[in-house]
Amino acid sequence: MTIDEKLEILHDSIKSLENIAAIHQASLESYEGSIKAHDRQIEALLAITQENARNWEQLRREWQAYLKRIPPQ
């Protein structure tokens, strides 16, 4: 095998590695995008949960106030 043939094989190998690295990078970016989307969903669910907790607390206070207004029987 000549030096030129070896260099050509080496060049092809480097090009293949570059392609693999580019594919891997794109895969990582896609994965990071999925994680960010998932994080936004979790944040939205937490906000809903906090709002529900506040609503339940308000309902509990209103219920207690209502019960205090009812005369004992």
N, C-alpha and C positions, 0 to 999 in steps of 0.2 A: 504494500500500500504506500502510495507516494505521500509526501508532505501535503500536497494540495488536496488529496483525497481525505486525509486526516483532518485538515483544516475545514473542509466542507462538512464533514461529519460533526466536528466540534461546533461549527456555525449553526447547523441544523438543530443540534442539541440545545444550544443557547436560545435559539428562536422558540423552540418548544417550551423551554423553561419560562421564557418571557410570556408566552401565551397562557401557560398554567398559572403564572403569578397574576396576570390580568383577570383571568376567570376567578381565581381565588379572591382577589380584591373586590370584584363585582359581587361575589357571593357574600362577602363580609359586609359590604355596604347594604345589600338587600336585607341581611340578617339584622343589622343595626337599625334599619328603617322599621323592620317588624317589631323590634324591641321598643322603639320610640312610640310606635302606634299602640302597642300593648300598654306602655306606661301611661299614655293619654287615656286609654280606656279605664285603667285602674284609678287614675286621678278623678275621672268623671264619676266612677262608682263610689269613691270615697266622699265626693261632694254630695252625692245623692244620699248616702248613708248619714252624713252629718246633718243634712236638711231633715231627713226622716227622724233622726234623734231629737232635733229641736221641735219638730211638729208633735212628736209623741209626748215630750215634756210639757208643751203647751196644752195639749189635750188632757194630760194628767192634772195639771193645775186647774183647768176649767172644770173638769169632772169633780175635783175636790171642792171647788167653790160651789158648784151646783149641789153637791151632797150636803154641804153645810147649810144651804138655804132651805132644805126640806125639813119640815118640823118632825120631831121624833113621834113615833106612833106607838 
